[in-house]
Amino acid sequence: MEIRTIKADSGQLRPKPDQSNLAFGDIFTDHMFMMDYETGKGWFDPRIVPYGDFCIDPAAMAIHYGQEIFEGLKAYRSKDDHIYLFRPEENLKRFNRSASRLCMPNVDIGFFLECMKQFIRTDKDWIPQNDGTSLYIRPAMIATEAHLGVRPSNKYLCFIILCPVGAYYKEGLDPVTIYVEDKYVRASIGGTGEAKVAGNYAASLLAAEKAKEKGFTQVLWLDAAERKYIEEVGTMNMFFVIDDEVVAAPLTGSVLPGITRDSVIQLVKDWGIKVSERSLSIDEVINAAENGSLKEAFGTGTAAVISPVGQM
Ligand SMILES: *Cc1c(COP(=O)(O)O)cnc(C)c1O
């Protein structure tokens, strides 16, 4: 399939941000990528077009029944001006797993990666180079068929937007504070916790708002059945260092399988440090904190990078 490109004209170009003062998620580049799908026809018309509003039907099924999935990965520009993506195939494999979970069509990973690369090259001047900055890449897919009634849509829009970013948390690399949630739950086994879907985030907002009122940055989710075992934090997988063991909360089915998490586990193993993926109760963490064996707690995620936890 040919990728069409319609370049933004000079009137459509957007002002570039100050790299030394980048926040997260407010600024988008000059273009966006789009591709459509219809049952029986497959994916068609992949295109890079000027960034702008979509036109979608008010009956589009994504709006009513929540068929939406997304991904998040980053591009970096090196001192010698090369562009690097971090394990992008892993993100696209997860994109397809999320799609399958919500009865949405898969993409061809090789082709979609090529679209993404071509798009990033089009907007490469937007990749910031300062320490701690990057270009955040947000692929997403929404159901666009105009239909009321619950069943999988027959039409989809897959798109990518790009966003030059700095630190995800206002704390930067300073420790974040985390509220251990024992009332609300994020996901349960058999649900959609291991898919990257918008609905998981919608379900998490109330607990996050309440935690914020109490002065915490994020929510630490416990398992839905017993409210006892560590699952993860809003947008990060969790690690604890207890004595000389690095413990990662296991992928039970209700936890998002993070690519940063996987990379950290591989690196720590390579360094010859003991790393376990095992269930870890909040009581064990509290005990370890009290008896001094809890050495570190940190979260991992593409947006949050590696964030130390200062208080729970
Ligand atoms: C995306 C995400 C993560 C982090 O995954 P990475 O692949 O490391 O970016 C963790 N938890 C949730 C709920 C997420 O949506």
The ligand as an SDF file (V2000), in Angstrom:
LIG
                    3D

 15 15  0  0  0  0  0  0  0  0999 V2000
    1.2290    1.8170   29.1550 C   0  0  0  0  0  0  0  0  0  0  0  0
    1.0500    1.3770   30.5590 C   0  0  0  0  0  0  0  0  0  0  0  0
    2.1280    0.9670   31.3630 C   0  0  0  0  0  0  0  0  0  0  0  0
    3.5760    1.0350   30.9070 C   0  0  0  0  0  0  0  0  0  0  0  0
    3.8620    0.2640   29.7950 O   0  0  0  0  0  0  0  0  0  0  0  0
    5.1790    0.5650   28.9250 P   0  0  0  0  0  0  0  0  0  0  0  0
    5.1050   -0.3910   27.8090 O   0  0  0  0  0  0  0  0  0  0  0  0
    6.3360    0.3530   29.8190 O   0  0  0  0  0  0  0  0  0  0  0  0
    5.0630    1.9900   28.5040 O   0  0  0  0  0  0  0  0  0  0  0  0
    1.8520    0.4980   32.6250 C   0  0  0  0  0  0  0  0  0  0  0  0
    0.5930    0.4460   33.1110 N   0  0  0  0  0  0  0  0  0  0  0  0
   -0.4650    0.8460   32.3690 C   0  0  0  0  0  0  0  0  0  0  0  0
   -1.8200    0.7480   32.9470 C   0  0  0  0  0  0  0  0  0  0  0  0
   -0.2640    1.3200   31.0760 C   0  0  0  0  0  0  0  0  0  0  0  0
   -1.3180    1.7140   30.3560 O   0  0  0  0  0  0  0  0  0  0  0  0
  1  2  1  0
  2  3  1  0
  2 14  2  0
  3  4  1  0
  3 10  2  0
  4  5  1  0
  5  6  1  0
  6  7  2  0
  6  8  1  0
  6  9  1  0
 10 11  1  0
 11 12  2  0
 12 13  1  0
 12 14  1  0
 14 15  1  0
M  END
$$$$
